[in-house]
Amino acid sequence: MSHNSPGYSITVRLCYPDQPKFLGMITSTIGGMDASIGAVDVVDASENHITRDITINVNSVEHGEEVVLRLREMPDLEVVHVSDRVFLLHLGGKLEITSRVPVKTRDDLSMAYTPGVARVCTAIAEDPEAAFKLTIRRNTVAVVSDGSAVLGLGNIGPKAAMPVMEGKAILFKEFGGVDAFPICLDTQDPDEIVRIVKAISPTFGGINLEDISAPRCIDIEERLIEELDIPVFHDDQHGTAIVVLAALNNALKVVDKKREDIRVVINGSGAAGAAITKLLISTGIHQIVVCDRKGAIHGAREGLTDLKQWLAANTNTQNKAGSLSEVMPGTDVFIGVSSKDVLTPEDIQTMNSDPIVFGLANPDPEIAPRLAAKHARVIATGRSDYPNQINNVLCFPGLFRGVLDVRASRINQEMKIAAACAIADIIPENDLHPEYIVPSVFDRRVAKLVASAVAQAAIDTGVARKAT
């Protein structure tokens, strides 16, 4: 059964006879439809009737329609209005631009604009680095997407991708204090994306690439890293990898296993799967087998892409072949960044004792947690309605806060590892539990500690251009 969620939340305005039993009948009807009531508010009351707004969480659009239909069928009950709370939240967009300085007097105008602003422009022309002190560049990130790989929706294009990018910008500000602006591009040509991002880069202190399909996203990111002097970060790759590493660090403590001893199977050889693989290898985990739809990737397989050739050369040292189920026996960790229902309970039973299962496909994981729970010691998903959510918001706000604070020129592997360790270390070792290996996304300590760790790693590795 799917979980009710505020992501499918409706408010129904109902008018009915002002009788004590009637509200109970309404709530019983809603509950009988497996829906959840979030709030009940009185809108109007007369001598004989009362009007209430009832907020209802359902599990899909269709489920909401069924609930409303059942309410319409109740005698003496009028459904006055139905509103979708998610759409109401998005009316007019989720962002606005506000001024940091007042313009109330002629003096204010003279300093903020002409003629005073000319002096600031001249100073920047003489010293371009001054832009980081004297403009929004010091704290602003571009969230760039072409809408080709929006989570759970696919290639929906730039206009339809905008609500996601607006949401990303909100998270940057809310958790990291970073000003971010969505840039959705009406092109999916890698050369043009690189050209456009380079052209707009003087406005920003960093570039966050988002929801760009693989393998194009890898090439685009690599080219921009080399051609720009500000950090470029594809969150779908590296944000996911960083939080996975953080969760795995703590999961290994729970099961008392060492990273150099474990065997890992990663299902999914796209951008995220490759980034996870590279990050795990850099921390000393070398017994890794990566699978795609055809099974294990190994050196003898024909028709491998450049990315899969790299995976074949750097993983699967025993050249295991076969399906996912055939390579699962004897493994300690499963990490899925693929699609739903590809892992079975029987697969987990073939793993070593105290198996760790990260099913990160969204919205439906590689195996339902209720099925995995019968056999796995530690389970994580990408969903918020189960314990141990692997959510990139644990990473990117703090990471960009840190790189902006020290004006880092790039984000290197050491900085990614530092971010993962900071996330993991939020939870004291004595508090670790199979259902508590990553902190809450609302834990306000996370972004601050990640920022500090990333900034220090940038200084230590020589990519910082200022001290904190």
N, C-alpha and C positions, 0 to 999 in steps of 0.2 A: 504494500500500500504506500502511495506517495505521501509525503509529509505536507501538512498545511504550512503556508509561508506568507509573510507580509509581501513577498514578491508577487503573490496573487491575492491581493487584498481589495475588497469592495466595501463601499458604504451604501447601505440600503435605507432609504427614508420610508418609514412605514406609518400609516395612520390607521387607528383601530379604536374600538370602543374602550373607554376608560374603565376597565374592569380588572381587578387584581389577577384573575386567572389567565387573562389574555397574553400578558407578557411571558408567562410560564409556557404557554402553548407555543409561542413563537420561538423561544429559546430551545424548547424540546424538538421542534421541527428542524431547526438549524443543526442541533446536535445529532439528530437522527440521520442527517445527510453527511455525517463525518466531517462537518465544518467546525471551525473554532470561532468563538465570539471574542473580539478584542476589546470593544468598548460599547457602551450603551449611553446615549445622550438624549435628553429631552429637548425638542426643538420648539414645540408649541403645545399648549393644553387649553382645552375649552371645557365646558360643563359636561359634555358627553364623550368627547374624543381626545385622544392624546397622539402626538406625532413624535416619533423617536428616530434618531439616526443610529443604526446598528452597524458596527464595523465587523466584517466577517473575513477570516483568513481561510482560503481554500487551497487546493493543490494544483489547479489548472484553470484556464479560462472556461473550459467546458464544465468543470465542476461548479464554478460560480454561476454559470447559466442555469444549471440544474437546481441549485439552491434557490435562485430567484424564481424559477418556474414553480417550484413547490410552494413558495410563499404566496405567489399569485393565486394558487389554487385554494388557499385557506379562506373560508367564508368570513365576511365582514372585515377583511383585511385589505387595505389599499396600499399597493406598492407605488409610492409617489414618484420616487426617483432612484436610479441606481448609478453610482459613479465608481470608476476604477481609480483607486487611490494612487496607483503607480503613475497613471497618465496625468492625474492632477498635479503630482509632484513635478512632472517634467514640463508643464505648461510654461512657455516662454524660455525654456532652457534652465539649466541649474547654476549658471555662472553669471557674474556681472563684473564690470570694471569700476573700481572706486578710486578716488584720489587720496593720496597720502598727505597732501598739503592743502591748506585752505587757500581760496582765491576770493577774498572778501573785500579787499581794498585795492586802490591803484598800486600801492607798493607791492602787494602780493602779486598782482599781474605783472608788474615790471620785473620781479625776480623770477617768477615761474616761467614767464614767456618773454616777449620782447620788452626792453632790450637786453635784460640781464642774461637770458639764456645763451646769447651769442658768446659770452665769455666762457661758458662751460663747453660749448661746442668747439671753440678754439683750443681749449685745454685738451680735449679728447683728440682732436686732429693732430696736435703736437705729440701726444702720448696716448696711443690707442688703448693701452692697458688701463687708463683712467676710466674707461667705460664701465669697468667692473665696480668702481667706487661711486660713480656719478649717474648711473642709469639703472633701470630695472634689471639689467643683465646679471647683476650680482646675485639675484635670488630667483631667477626665472628659468623655467624648463619648458621646452616644447614637447608636447605629447603628439607624436606624428604617426599617422596611420593611413593606409590606402583602403581599409575596409575589406581586405581580401581574406582574412582569417579571424573573424570575430568569434569569440568563444561561444560554442554551442550553436552558432548561426551560419558560419562559413563566409562565403564571398558575397557580402550584402552591399558592398560599395561604400563610398565615403560619406554620403549624406546619412545613410542609415547607421553608420558607425559612430556618428557624432555623439549620441547620448552616452555611449560607453566611454568615449574620450573625455567628455565633460565629467563623468563620474570619477575617472582616474584623476583629473585635475582637482576635484574636491578632496580626494584622499591625500594627495600631495600636501594640500594646504592644511587639512584638518590634523594630520598626524606628523607632518614634518615641517610645517610652517613655510613650505616652498610654494611660490607662485607658479602655477603651471597653466598653460593654455593649449587647447586642442587645435591641432592642425590636420585636417582631413584632406588628403590630396586626391584630385580627380585624375589619377593616372596609376597604373600598376606596372609601368615600365621601370626597371631598376635604375637604368641610367638617368632617367628623368627625375626619379625620387632623390637620387644622390645629388643631382644638380640643384634641385629646389631646396633641399635641406642645407646644402652648402651656402646657397644664396641668402637664406633667412638666418643663418647662424649668428651674424653679428648682434642680433636681438637677444640671444639666449645664452645662459651660462651652462646649459646642458641639453642633450637631446635624448628623450625617451621614445624609442620605437615601440609600436604597439600593434598587435593584430595584423601583421604582415605575413603572408603565407610562406612556408618553406618550399624549396631551399632558398628562395629569393632573399628572405630576411637575413640569412647568414652572410651572403655576398654584400648586401646593402650595408649591414652593420660593419663588416670588416673594412669596406672601402671608406666609410665615413670616419671610422676610428683613425685610419691612416691619413685622411685628408683634412681633418679638423683638429683644432687645438683645444677643444672642449670635450668633456666626456660624452660618449655615446653608449647607450645601454638598451639592448632589446630585452625588455622585461619578461616576455614570454619564454625566452631561453634562460637567462641568467637569474632573474628573480625567482623563478621556479626552482632552479638548481640550488640556489642559496638556501631557500627555506627547506628543501628536501634534505640538504646536508645538515642543517640545524636539527631537524627532526630525527634524522638517523643518528647523529651524535648522541642524543638523549635516549633514543630507543636502544642503542647498544649498551648503554649504562643499565637500562632496565633489565635486559636479558643477560648482562654480564658477559659480553663477547667483545673481542678486540677486532679493530678494523682490518688488521693485516691477516686475520684468520678467516674472515667471512667470505662467502660466495654470494654474488648478487646477480639477479636476472632483471634486466630492464626491458620492459615491453613497450616499444615505440622508438623508432629510429629517426624521428624528425628533429626539429630544432631543439625542442626541450629535452628529448631523450639524449641527444648528443651533448648538450651543455651539461646535463647531470653527469653523464659518463666522464667528461673531461674534468669536472670539478672533483668527483670522487677519486679519480686516478691521481689528481694532484695532492690529495690528502692521504695517499698510501693505500688505497683500496684497489687491488689489481686483478682479483678474481671476478671478472665481470663478463657476462654474456648478454648481448643485446639482440632482441628479436624484433622482426617486423611481421607483416602479414604472412610471409612465406616461411617464417621460422627463424632459427638462429642465423646470425650473420657471421660468416667465417671466410677465410681467405680463398677457399676453393669454389665459392659461389660465383656464378657468372652474372654479368649484367648489373653489377653494383654501381651506384652513383658515386661521385667523388666523396661525398660525406660517408657513405656506407663503406667505401674502401678504407677510409681513415679508421672507422670503427672496427673493421675486420683486422687491420694492422695493429691496433692498440688494445684489443680485447680478445676474449675467447682463445686464450693461449693453448687450450687443449683441442681447438678446432671442433667443438661439439656441433653436430648437425641435427636437424629435426625440428618438430613443432615446439611451441611453447611448452606444452605438457611434457614433451620428451626431454627437455633440458631442465625442468624444474626439480627433479629429484636431487637431494643433497645440497640444496641452496639454503641460505639463511635469510635472505632479503629479496622480496619482490617489489619492484617499483614500476607502476604502470602509468604511462602517459600516452594512452592509445584510445581504446574504445570499450564500451560496456560489455560485461558478461564474457570476457575472453578467458578469465581465470575461474577454475572450478574448485569446490571444496576438496575434491580428490587430489588436485594439484598441490594444495597446501599440505595435505596429509603426507605427501612424499618429501616435503622439505625437512630440514634438520629440526631438532627440538627448539622450542620457543621461536617459531617463525615470525618475521616482521613483514607485514603486508601494507604497502602504500598503493592504494587504488585511486589515482588522481584524475581519471577521466571525468569530465563534467558534461552534463549534469549527473550522469549515471556512471558510477565507478566500474572498474574491471570485474569486481565481484561485489555483490551486496554485502554491506558490513554484517548484517545478521547471519549471513551464511559463513562469512570468514571468521566470525567470532567464535565459532565452535572449534576452530583448529588453530587460529593464529594467536600469538601472545600480545602483539602490538599491532594496531590497525590505524591507518590514517587515510583520510580522503581529502578531496578538494571542496567538500560541502560544509556549510555552516551548521547543519542540523545533526551532525555526528561529532564525537570527540576528535581531537587532533586534526583540526583543519589546516591543511597546507595552503596558506593564503599569501600571495605575493605582497599584500599590504604590510606584512611583517617586515618586508625588506625595503622596497623602493623609496618610501618617504624618508627614512633614516639614512639610507645610502646616499641619496642625492643631497640631503642636508649636509652630510659629511663632506662630499666632494665639493660642494659650493663653498663651504666654510673655509676650505684650504685652497680653493681654486685649482683643483686637480685637473690635469690635462687629459687624463684617461682613467678608466676603471680597470685595474689589473686583477690577476688571479689572487694575489695576496689580500687585496681589499675585499674580494668576494668571500674568501675564507674567514676574514676578520668579521664580516657581517654575519656569517652563519654562526660563528662561535659566540658572538654577542647575543644573538637571538636565543641560542641554546642555553647560555649561562644565566638568562633571566630566571630560570627555574632552578632553585637550589637542589643539589643532588638528593637530599633527604626527602624532597617533595615530589620527586619524579614518580610517575605511576603509568601503567600501560595506557590509561586514558588521559594522561597529562604529560605529553612530551614536547609540546610547543605552547608558548604563552598565548593568551587571548589577543585577538587583533585590537581589542580596546584597552590593552595594557599600555598606558602612556609612557612607561619606562622604555619600551622597546625602541622607538625611533631615536630617543636621546642616546641610548647606549650604542645602537648601531652607528649613529652618526659619529660618535666619539671614536669608536673602534676603526671605522673606515677612514676617518681623518688621520688618525695616527698611522695606519698602514700606508696611506698615501705619502705621508711625511717620511716614513721609514724606507719606502721604496723609491723615493726621489721624484714622484710625479706631482707633488704639491708645489704650488707657486707662492704660497704664503703660509705662515704659521697660524694656528687657531688663536 
